[in-house]
Amino acid sequence: MRRSIYNSDHETFRSSVQKFLDRHVRSRTEQFIEDRTFPRDLWTEAGKQGFLGLDVPEEYGGSSAGDYRYNAVLGEELAKVTVALSSCLGIHYDVVAPYLVELTTEEQRRRWLPKFCSGELVTAIGMTEPSSGSDLAAMRTTAVRDGDTWVLNGSKTFITNGYSADLVVVAARTSLEKKAKGITLFGVETGMDGFTRGRKLDKVGQIESDTAELFFDNVRVPHANVIGEIDRGFIHMMERLPQERLGAAVSNIAHAAQILEETIAYAKERKAFGQPVGSFQHNKFLLAELVTQIEVSQAYVDQAVMAHVEGQLTAVDAAKAKWWSAQVQNDVLDACVQLHGGYGYMNEYRVARAWRDARVTKIWAGSNEIMKELIGRELGL
Ligand SMILES: Cc1cc2nc3c(=O)[nH]c(=O)nc-3n(C[C@H](O)[C@H](O)[C@H](O)COP(=O)(O)OP(=O)(O)OC[C@H]3O[C@@H](n4cnc5c(N)ncnc54)[C@H](O)[C@@H]3O)c2cc1C
């Protein structure tokens, strides 16, 4: 079905993203997996193209796009090549950017944003802890004020870009007696005494994205690095999670749609019993169902993108887009593996990697169960 949310400017932007991917990414994907990271030159090249500062005002080096559809186009194109790329770059330009643009002081914006846009300063966000993920308000990392500094103690886990980030937005408890109303955000920077990282975590998929544990042992964070209002960190996060979940939904569907397209081509080529495997009625019907699932889901996600452009996206609608797209992505990719037969289980086939890479989308940024919890609450249940 024809999509109608993008105009010619968005499509021109899409072409520039595709050129960037052709020149700097496609031929190097195996190397990224081997190195278990995306190299710095990729970030700085993305910065040169203006991809990292879409949400950042021009005076700080960004492109001030002011239209979420550009973020969506970028997320789609990255996900089509490797979904790990859309998660790592996405955490930076789509998830962290709103914190650094909307909640920071003028001094912080001047200090952080130009390098954020150029790719010289890679960012991450640390909410999850070993003992609390879904129940964010139960976090145990603390920050206690001591004059002009805050003393941070605790740890975070599963942090995307955690191993390589220069600046991490860290949520910590600042009022011990209050639960959600006692959390503050801090900009923790590489080189601060007491800030260390564990190894890159050994994941089932998205091997090339670096995911790490972070440790804070009496880290003295200057008061000048408080992001947003003291004790309002939980609200700051809740207000920005809908965009993070929408970005995830955009990437989920683009990823599955791309691999499905590749699978259809495979099903036309691969022969069994003297005919293309896609021509057996079972497989033909299966592919018809998968294409329909993608297109119908795409229509909802597109609607959510437009709602966000208009400032109307609700947390519940973002939750619907996120869990549904993650489920569809996983269902579609599982069927795509099946249609590839044994080759679908071989790492050298894109479909196998895509299937493994996708598994996490039902878990992170709020699991499917938590998304349904949010939707159920709105139903008054
Ligand atoms: C690869 C990867 C990258 C990540 N990147 C980041 C990052 O950059 N920053 C960050 O802060 N975090 C990140 N996360 C963490 C992620 O957001 C959490 O893993 C997720 O929120 C789930 O939390 P948990 O792992 O503690 O699971 P738990 O909260 O322990 O949940 C365990 C199971 O119980 C279910 N459950 C929990 N509560 C309920 C409930 N009320 N009702 C029904 N079921 C429930 C969950 O859905 C899940 O199935 C990442 C995780 C992964 C795996």
The ligand as an ORCA input file, in Angstrom:
! r2SCAN-3c Opt
* xyz 0 1
  C      20.341     -5.377     24.431
  C      19.704     -4.502     25.460
  C      19.915     -3.121     25.403
  C      19.349     -2.292     26.383
  N      19.630     -0.935     26.366
  C      19.270     -0.174     27.445
  C      19.716      1.177     27.549
  O      20.386      1.712     26.667
  N      19.389      1.855     28.674
  C      18.642      1.312     29.689
  O      18.402      1.980     30.676
  N      18.192      0.040     29.598
  C      18.495     -0.717     28.504
  N      18.062     -2.027     28.414
  C      17.273     -2.583     29.509
  C      15.834     -2.905     29.162
  O      15.094     -1.736     28.974
  C      15.302     -3.814     30.275
  O      15.940     -5.068     30.110
  C      13.792     -3.980     30.230
  O      13.171     -2.781     30.586
  C      13.294     -5.121     31.138
  O      13.807     -4.990     32.415
  P      14.501     -6.267     33.135
  O      15.502     -6.791     32.178
  O      14.979     -5.841     34.469
  O      13.351     -7.316     33.270
  P      12.360     -7.483     34.540
  O      11.801     -6.154     34.891
  O      13.059     -8.259     35.586
  O      11.205     -8.353     33.901
  C      11.283     -9.786     33.767
  C      10.012    -10.271     33.076
  O       8.900     -9.942     33.899
  C       7.973     -9.168     33.168
  N       7.324     -8.179     34.044
  C       7.912     -7.288     34.859
  N       6.982     -6.539     35.473
  C       5.776     -6.986     35.030
  C       4.417     -6.629     35.282
  N       4.114     -5.624     36.100
  N       3.431     -7.315     34.643
  C       3.737     -8.331     33.791
  N       4.990     -8.718     33.515
  C       6.008     -8.052     34.109
  C       8.785     -8.481     32.080
  O       7.978     -8.104     30.974
  C       9.758     -9.575     31.733
  O       9.155    -10.464     30.839
  C      18.543     -2.848     27.406
  C      18.317     -4.233     27.422
  C      18.877     -5.046     26.476
  C      18.636     -6.531     26.569
*
